[in-house]
Amino acid sequence: MPPDHDADREDDRDAPGAKPRNEALAKPRDGAGAKPGDGAGAAARPRGPARRGFMALGAAMIASPFVASRRTSAATSTEVLAKIAEAALETQVLPGHKRFASAAAALAEAAKGCARPSVLRAAYHRAFDDWMAISHLRFGPAEAEGRALAVEFWPDPRGFVRRSVDGLLADEDPVVDDPEAFHEVSVAARGLMAVERLVFDAGRPDLSGGYPCRLLAAIAADLARTAEALHVDWRDSHAPDMRRAARGEGVIYRSVEEPPRVLYTALMGGARMTIEKRLGEPLGTFDRAWPAKAEAWRSARSLRNVELSLQALSTLAECFAPALEPEALKSQRAGWERAIQLARRAPAPLHEAVEDPGRRFAIESVQSAAETARERFEHLAGPAVGISPGFNALDGD
């Protein structure tokens, strides 16, 4: 996907070696920051149908299973569909959200007294690692209250995170001392990307005390609150309802077909996020790469996020094994494994590799392998849950 040159202007200011520009600081509570309903990079939303942005991807990941009308393959029994959902709940959804809630709580604890930088960074990386294991599950609990964006406001082509965090710092806004009030500030001033701005940015403030320390503590505590809400919502509401759906007794998921379909769509949307955003955006074109569009480039974990995302998608894809023939399952596994191995061997950091002609080919290879894995899953698993290959949730066809 060609990069949106205009949309990247804000983020370019934070790119390695970029020169700062003078500008008015955006205040996250007076309309300059994005709100949960806006979506990451909402201000950069195109004024026409020429380019699909992050919200289009988000819609694909949360909406389509309930509008897909294709009939589930006759070969896919009710028992098999129930097994798919149960495997996903047991191997990824429930343990993944529990781990993320624990990691976010540990980050909040480290941020309370602004622990040593090495401790803060380790806690941040652990929380981000655990988020990547579930970040593609952007339906249900993640959709409620804009929680997914409150955890990670990205893509952020207009630099809302930078402006929102800097606005709070400049004003020394006392909102940081009121957890309920802080929970209502712009999602761009909250979550992992705001923590990254404070802990890893070249122009980061002194976190040894004072307002910057209070701000970091507020952000981390709010993140822990959101992570716990995700965990509890899955444990107490959505997971039990998915299981009841196998008996036709679900309220959220009203038939045995719906949980596998929503999981399928989450996987497809997550794959597109990695292929088009995590890899495609910083790659740009051969003539112009966009390193500052890489996810979490300040903390140099962009490529790690790609690898962890692919691992998470592979884990979810494995849950569809009961619906696949042995050869199809073998082909699917090989596709994901190749993409993961290429990501693991690719030269890091990604935001530097995309600008080096000698190294960007390895990044392009990861992108190509990930697309191959996505296509295999689409053609092998899609029909098993009643979605024909070529179904595009973005178009609603």
C-alpha positions in Angstrom: 0.0 0.0 0.0 1.6 3.3 -1.0 2.3 5.6 2.0 0.2 8.6 2.7 2.8 11.4 2.4 0.6 14.1 4.0 -0.4 11.8 6.8 3.2 11.2 7.8 4.2 14.8 8.3 3.7 14.8 12.1 5.5 11.5 12.8 8.4 12.5 10.7 9.4 15.0 13.4 10.1 12.1 15.7 12.1 10.1 13.2 15.7 9.5 14.0 17.7 12.6 12.9 14.6 14.7 12.3 14.7 18.4 13.1 12.2 19.7 15.6 9.6 22.2 14.5 7.8 24.8 16.5 4.1 24.2 16.9 1.3 24.7 19.4 1.0 21.8 21.8 -2.2 19.8 21.5 -4.1 19.4 24.7 -5.7 16.0 25.1 -8.9 17.1 26.8 -9.9 20.0 24.6 -10.5 18.3 21.3 -7.0 18.2 19.9 -6.5 14.6 21.0 -8.4 11.7 19.6 -11.3 10.1 21.4 -12.1 6.4 21.6 -14.7 6.7 18.8 -12.2 8.4 16.5 -9.8 5.6 16.1 -6.0 5.7 15.8 -5.0 8.4 13.4 -8.6 9.6 13.0 -7.5 13.0 11.9 -5.7 11.4 9.0 -8.8 9.7 7.7 -9.0 10.2 3.9 -11.8 12.4 2.5 -12.8 9.8 -0.1 -12.8 6.1 -0.9 -9.3 6.1 -2.4 -7.5 4.8 0.6 -8.6 2.5 3.5 -7.2 3.5 6.8 -6.9 2.0 10.3 -10.6 2.2 11.1 -11.4 0.2 8.0 -9.1 -2.5 9.2 -10.7 -2.2 12.7 -14.2 -2.6 11.2 -13.0 -5.7 9.4 -11.8 -7.2 12.6 -14.9 -6.6 14.7 -17.9 -6.5 12.4 -18.0 -9.0 9.7 -18.7 -12.4 11.4 -22.2 -11.3 12.2 -23.0 -10.1 8.7 -21.4 -13.0 6.8 -24.3 -14.9 5.3 -22.5 -17.8 3.7 -23.6 -21.3 5.0 -21.1 -23.3 6.9 -19.6 -26.2 5.0 -21.7 -29.3 5.4 -18.5 -31.1 6.3 -18.0 -28.9 9.3 -20.1 -30.4 12.1 -21.4 -28.6 15.1 -18.9 -30.5 17.2 -16.0 -29.3 15.1 -17.1 -25.7 15.3 -17.4 -25.9 19.0 -13.9 -27.4 19.2 -12.5 -24.5 17.3 -13.9 -22.0 19.7 -12.9 -24.0 22.8 -9.4 -24.4 21.5 -9.1 -20.6 20.9 -10.4 -19.8 24.4 -8.1 -22.3 26.1 -4.9 -21.7 24.2 -5.0 -18.0 23.4 -7.9 -15.9 24.5 -8.2 -16.6 28.2 -4.5 -17.2 29.1 -3.4 -14.4 26.9 -5.6 -11.8 28.5 -4.7 -13.1 32.0 -1.0 -12.7 31.2 -1.5 -9.2 29.7 -3.4 -8.1 32.8 -0.6 -9.4 35.0 2.1 -7.7 32.9 0.3 -4.4 32.8 -0.1 -4.6 36.6 3.6 -5.1 37.0 4.3 -2.1 34.7 2.0 0.0 36.9 3.8 -1.1 40.0 7.2 -0.2 38.5 5.8 3.2 37.4 4.5 4.1 40.9 7.8 5.4 42.1 9.4 5.7 38.7 11.7 2.8 39.2 15.1 2.6 37.6 15.0 3.1 33.8 16.1 -0.6 33.3 13.2 -1.8 35.4 10.7 0.4 33.6 11.9 -0.7 30.2 11.8 -4.4 31.1 8.3 -4.0 32.4 7.2 -2.1 29.3 8.6 -4.8 27.0 7.0 -7.6 28.9 3.6 -5.8 28.7 4.0 -5.1 25.0 5.0 -8.7 24.4 1.9 -10.0 26.1 -0.3 -7.4 24.3 1.0 -8.7 20.9 -0.3 -12.1 21.8 -3.9 -10.9 21.8 -3.8 -7.5 19.9 -5.6 -9.1 16.9 -8.6 -9.9 19.1 -10.3 -6.5 18.4 -13.9 -7.5 18.9 -16.1 -7.8 21.9 -14.3 -6.7 25.1 -11.6 -4.9 23.1 -14.2 -3.0 21.1 -16.0 -1.8 24.3 -15.1 1.7 25.4 -12.4 1.8 22.8 -10.2 -0.4 24.9 -7.9 -1.6 22.1 -7.0 2.0 21.2 -6.6 2.9 24.9 -4.0 0.1 25.1 -2.2 1.0 21.9 -2.9 4.1 19.9 -1.3 3.1 16.7 -1.1 3.7 13.7 -0.6 7.4 14.6 0.3 9.2 11.4 -0.6 12.6 12.8 1.5 12.3 15.9 -1.4 12.5 18.4 0.6 10.6 21.0 3.4 13.0 21.0 1.2 16.0 21.0 -1.1 14.7 23.7 1.6 13.6 26.1 3.6 16.8 25.5 0.4 18.8 26.2 -0.1 17.2 29.5 3.6 17.8 30.4 3.5 21.4 29.4 0.4 22.2 31.4 1.2 19.9 34.3 -2.5 19.0 34.2 -3.6 17.8 37.6 -5.9 15.2 35.9 -3.0 12.7 36.5 -3.9 12.7 40.2 -7.5 11.5 39.5 -7.7 8.0 38.1 -11.4 8.4 37.0 -10.7 11.7 35.3 -7.6 10.4 33.6 -9.5 7.4 32.3 -11.5 9.9 30.2 -8.6 11.8 28.6 -7.7 11.2 25.0 -6.7 7.6 24.2 -3.6 9.0 22.5 -2.4 10.1 26.0 -2.8 6.7 27.4 -1.5 3.2 26.9 1.7 1.6 25.7 2.6 4.3 23.1 2.3 7.0 25.7 4.6 5.0 28.0 7.1 4.6 25.2 7.1 8.3 24.6 8.0 9.0 28.2 10.5 6.2 28.7 12.3 5.8 25.3 12.0 9.0 23.4 15.3 10.9 22.7 13.7 14.0 24.2 12.1 12.2 27.2 11.6 14.2 30.4 13.4 13.4 33.7 11.4 10.7 35.3 13.2 10.7 38.6 10.3 12.7 40.2 7.9 15.6 39.8 5.1 15.8 37.3 6.7 13.5 34.6 6.8 10.7 37.2 3.2 11.3 38.2 2.1 11.3 34.5 3.9 8.0 33.9 2.3 6.4 37.0 -1.1 7.6 35.8 -0.7 6.2 32.3 0.5 2.8 33.6 -2.2 2.6 36.2 -4.8 3.3 33.6 -3.3 0.7 31.3 -3.5 -1.9 34.1 -7.1 -0.9 34.6 -8.0 -1.4 31.0 -6.0 -4.7 30.8 -7.9 -6.1 33.8 -11.2 -5.0 32.3 -10.4 -6.9 29.2 -9.4 -10.0 31.2 -12.6 -9.9 33.4 -14.9 -9.3 30.5 -13.6 -12.3 28.6 -13.5 -14.5 31.7 -16.9 -13.6 33.0 -18.9 -12.7 29.9 -17.7 -13.5 26.4 -16.0 -16.8 27.0 -18.9 -18.4 28.8 -21.2 -17.0 26.1 -19.1 -18.6 23.4 -19.4 -21.9 25.2 -23.2 -21.5 25.5 -23.4 -20.8 21.8 -22.3 -24.4 21.1 -25.6 -25.4 22.7 -27.6 -22.6 20.9 -28.0 -20.8 24.2 -25.7 -17.8 23.6 -26.8 -14.2 23.9 -23.7 -12.4 22.4 -22.9 -15.3 20.0 -26.2 -16.7 19.0 -25.2 -19.8 17.2 -22.3 -22.3 17.1 -21.1 -20.8 13.9 -20.5 -17.3 15.2 -17.5 -17.8 17.5 -15.4 -19.5 14.8 -16.4 -16.8 12.3 -15.5 -13.9 14.6 -12.1 -15.6 15.4 -11.5 -16.2 11.7 -12.1 -12.5 11.0 -9.9 -11.4 13.9 -7.1 -13.5 12.5 -7.6 -12.2 9.0 -7.7 -8.6 10.2 -4.6 -9.1 12.4 -2.7 -10.6 9.4 -3.6 -7.5 7.3 -2.5 -5.2 10.1 0.9 -6.8 10.1 1.2 -7.1 6.4 -0.1 -3.6 5.5 0.7 -1.5 8.6 3.5 -3.0 10.6 5.5 -3.9 7.4 3.9 -2.0 4.5 3.8 1.4 6.0 7.5 1.7 7.0 8.5 0.0 3.8 6.7 2.7 1.8 8.2 2.5 -1.7 11.7 1.7 -2.8 12.3 5.4 -3.5 10.8 6.6 -0.1 10.7 4.6 3.0 8.8 5.9 6.1 10.8 4.7 9.2 8.7 6.7 11.6 5.6 4.8 10.6 7.1 1.7 12.1 5.2 0.5 15.2 7.0 1.2 18.5 10.2 2.3 16.7 11.4 4.4 19.6 11.8 1.3 21.7 13.3 -0.5 18.7 10.7 -3.4 18.9 9.0 -3.0 15.6 10.4 -6.2 14.2 9.7 -8.1 17.4 6.1 -7.0 17.2 5.9 -8.5 13.7 7.4 -11.8 14.9 5.1 -11.9 17.9 2.1 -11.0 15.9 2.8 -13.8 13.4 3.3 -16.3 16.3 -0.1 -15.2 17.7 -1.8 -15.6 14.4 -0.2 -19.0 13.9 -1.5 -20.1 17.3 -5.0 -19.0 16.5 -4.8 -20.6 13.1 -3.9 -23.9 14.8 -7.2 -23.8 16.6 -8.9 -24.5 13.2 -7.1 -27.8 12.9 -10.2 -29.9 13.6 -11.8 -28.6 10.5 -8.9 -29.3 8.2 -7.6 -32.3 6.4 -4.0 -33.4 7.3 -2.4 -32.1 4.2 -4.2 -28.8 4.4 -3.1 -28.5 8.1 0.5 -29.2 7.1 0.4 -26.6 4.4 -1.1 -24.0 6.8 1.5 -24.7 9.5 4.3 -24.4 7.0 3.1 -21.0 5.7 3.1 -19.5 9.2 6.3 -21.1 10.2 8.2 -19.7 7.2 6.9 -16.2 7.9 7.9 -16.4 11.6 11.4 -17.7 10.8 12.0 -14.9 8.2 10.8 -12.3 10.8 13.1 -13.8 13.4 16.1 -13.6 11.0 15.4 -10.2 9.6 17.8 -7.4 10.3 16.7 -5.2 13.2 15.8 -2.5 13.9 13.1 -2.3 11.3 13.0 1.5 11.1 16.7 1.4 9.9 16.5 -1.6 7.7 13.7 -0.2 5.5 16.0 2.7 4.5 19.0 0.4 3.6 18.7 -1.1 0.1 20.9 -4.0 1.3 18.6 -4.9 4.2 15.1 -3.9 3.1 14.8 -7.0 0.9 14.7 -9.1 4.0 11.8 -7.1 5.3 10.0 -7.4 2.0 10.5 -11.2 2.2 8.8 -11.3 5.6 5.9 -9.3 4.2 5.6 -11.7 1.2 5.7 -14.8 3.4 3.1 -13.3 5.8 0.8 -12.7 2.8 1.3 -16.2 1.6 0.4 -17.6 5.1 -2.7 -15.3 5.2 -3.9 -16.5 1.8 -3.4 -20.2 2.7 -5.5 -19.7 5.9 -8.2 -17.9 4.0 -8.5 -20.6 1.4 -8.2 -23.6 3.8 -10.0 -22.4 6.9 -12.5 -19.9 5.5 -14.8 -22.4 3.9 -14.9 -24.5 7.1 -16.6 -21.6 8.9 -18.8 -20.6 6.0 -16.8 -17.8 4.5 -15.7 -18.3 0.9 -12.2 -17.4 -0.2 -12.3 -13.8 -1.5 -14.8 -12.6 1.1 -13.7 -9.1 2.1 -15.1 -7.8 5.3 -13.9 -4.3 4.3 -16.3 -4.3 1.4 -19.0 -6.3 3.2 -19.5 -8.6 0.2 
